[in-house]
Amino acid sequence: MKNIDLTYLNEISGGDNSFIKEMLNLFIITTAVEVIEFDQLLATANYEAIGQLAHKMKAPIQMLGANNLFEILRTIEQNGKNRTNIETFPNTINEVKVKTGELTNNIRTLLETM
């Protein structure tokens, strides 16, 4: 997860660093909230909403090139939608929390150099 792919952000921004910084900061803020929301939904066994949240998180994660995390979220999304393998949610959600934390730290480091 060390490398963050800014290709997409560069393309849509025309290379505007202030826009890219804004999007990366927005990612940090929204992801922190979403990770907390996962815990709340898990505590109430709202599996469909867990799947919907995973769906919501996929696009920004994919935009940054975090493909492994994207695949985990896609699995959570499908399992929540179909109400299958829900017993795996505590572990996979924990994995999402760890990987989003790593990604957030990498983004912060990147922002310091921009």
Steps between C-alpha positions, in 0.01 A plus 500: 500500500799730491432632153208729438399537138402859427450444125122536516513810722759658271282429198178644639675801655724584207794470740358755747685423824258696718210290369695179556587604856136586565384160375763316705402692815134427432586132463672500841200662669228289339687174541547561874123545537418196285728271698317599821170441321608143418533427873158650572333298225674183609384554860139519379543210251390725214667289233329658202615846612853361546489392136372842394776675693761276339354591160523870584866467601613306192525781244733730697712201601529386140574856388813492719615165362448304823390188314533252787279714723258548210462121465433460873231768483346335195478171689339673799257673266391174338476313829293778656269520201451122492520453879766234453821435693394756758706315760808632318400865545683564829831385350456660159381828648804498728716444193333798331573712808867402498542555126313832496717611792813414303365676193409808704850513648651470153276781375603722790867436418432578135318821591804618694707485182249676275 
